[in-house]
Each structure stands twice: as C-alpha cells, then as structure tokens.
C-alpha cells in the first residue's frame, strides 16, 4: 500500500524475470511475477547501497570543493569564496549525517530515534547555511 493523493491505495508491482533485465535482450514474453516481501527487503538493501555510494561521492565532491574554495579565497582575499568553501563543509556535515543514517538503517528498534536525530542535525546544517 502507498499513500497517494491523501489516500492509502493498494498497488501491485510487477517485475520482469532477471534474464530479461538487459534492455538489448529484453523479451516481453518473459514471465511476470508479483513483488513479494523478500524482494522488497532485497530492493531496499540495493537502494540503500546505491544511496551510500552517491553520498560518498557527494561528501568527496563537497570536501574537494570546499578545500579549493577556501584556499583560493585565502590566496585572493575573497571573503565570498571563503564563505562558499565553509558552506561546502557544512554540506559535508549534512552528508556525513545522512550517510550515518543509512548505515544504522538495519537497526529496526532504534530506526525512529535515529531518523529524528539525523533530521535534527541536518536541520541545524540548513540553519547554518542560511546564516
């Protein structure tokens, strides 16, 4: 069930057999099967792993961006460039928090508490960006 347009709606998700996942070799006569709970758990794990990879890239990019901006701003005497670099480091803090949040996803007992704590930290980062 999903929440869509203010109502809970039941949906059916269908997947093509793994052999047909390659677009070049995709055959539409392959059998379809409904998505079950085990597949949903595996899909959640795959999506979380992809999210972690993207977050690692974001942290690395923002760290490099911040370092270059602060050094270039210090050399040129540009307060704006230094501020941009500090802004990038605040984004790194937010990204590291989200990476931590994805890392503790498996702990179902503390999931809600971890979510609230991560949202609070990211909120403080947004406030720091606005300042």
N, C-alpha and C positions, 0 to 999 in steps of 0.2 A: 504494500500500500504506500502511496505517496500523498503528500499534501499539495494540492494543486488548486489554485484559484479559490482558496478558502474552504476547500472540502477535501476529505480523505477519499482517495479513489484507488480502486484495486487495478493493478496493471499486470500484464503478462509480458515477460521479457523472453524473447526467443533468440537463440544463437545458432549459427551455422556450425556444423561439425568442424573440429580443429583442422582437418585435412583441407577444408575449403577456405581457410582464413587468408591464404595468399591471393591477392586481387588478380594476379595474372592467371592463376589456375583455378579461379573461383567457378564452381559449378552450382547452379541454383537447384539442381535436382538432388543435392545432398540432403540428408535428413535433418530436420529441425527438432530441437528439444527445448523444453522449458528450463529456465534458470532455477536451480534449487539452492537451498541454504548453504550447502558446502561450496558450491560455485560462487555464491555471493561472498563468503568468507575469503575464498581464494582471490576473488576480484578485488576485495577491499585491501588485501595484502599487496597485490600487484600495484594498485593505485597508490598506496602509501609508499611503496618503494620508489615509484616514479616521482612522487611528491618530494621525497627526501633527496633524490638526485637533483631535481630542479632547485631545491632550497640550498643544497651545497653549492651549486653553480651561482645562485643569486648572492650568497654570502661571499664567495670568492670574488665575484664581479664587483660588488659594492665595496669590499675591502680594498681592492686594487684602485677602484675609482676614488675612494676617499683618500688613500695614500698619495696618489698622484695629485689630487686637487689640493691637499694640504701643503705638499712640498712645492708645487707650482705657485700656490698662493703666497707661501712664505718667501719664495725667491722674488716674486714680482711685487710683493707688498699689497696684494689684493685681498681685502677683508672678505669680499663676496666669495672668492674662490676658496678661502679657508673655511668660510661658513658652509659652502657646498660640501666640502670634504667632511666636516663634522656631521652634516646631515646624512652623509653616506654611512658614517659609523653608527649613527642612531638606527638606520635601516638594518645594519648588520646585527645590532642587538635584537631588533624585532625578528629578523630572520632566524637568528640562533634560538630565540624563544619558540618560534614555530617548529623548528627542527626538533627541539626538545619535546614539544607537544606531540609530534608524530612518533617520536621514539618511545613514549610512555603509553601509546595507544593500546597496547596489548593488555595493560593493567585495567581490567574492566571495573574493578572495585573502586578505584580512585579516578576513573575517567572524568567524571563530572567536576571533581575538585581541581584536577589538572587543567581542564578546559577553562574554568573560571580564573585560575591563576595565570594561565597563558594570555587570556583576553585582557586581564588587568595590566600585565606587563606591556603588551602591545598597545594598549590604550595610553599608558604613560609615554610610550615612544611616540605615539601620534601627538600627544600634548607637547612633547619636547620638540617635535618637528614644527609645530605651529608657533612655538615661542620665538 
